[in-house]
Amino acid sequence: MLGYGMPNCPEGKTIDTRAECESAHTALGLEISPVWAGTTSSIPGLCSHRAPNWGGQHHLHFNSQAVGTIRDDLSPVCRA
């Protein structure tokens, strides 16, 4: 998991499916629910996590758009 506000995962380190994103969240001990999944350019691409104390909204984010926008409240989750 990169830091909050970091850019997208490096090439070759992206998590490309929602199922894999959920598995990564579980492996890292991150909150999953509630989940946001869709396509938008306003959040980081692919798999990311929202800080638990950031308004209690969606934690796991899966954006099917590969490249998105950096946000201070979201941390890209990448392959090790």
Buried (B, 14 or more C-beta within 10 A) or exposed (E): BBEBEBEBBEEEEBBBEBEBBBEBBEEEEBEEEEBBEEEEEEBBBBBBBBEEEBEEEBBBBBBEBEEBBEBEBBBBBBEE
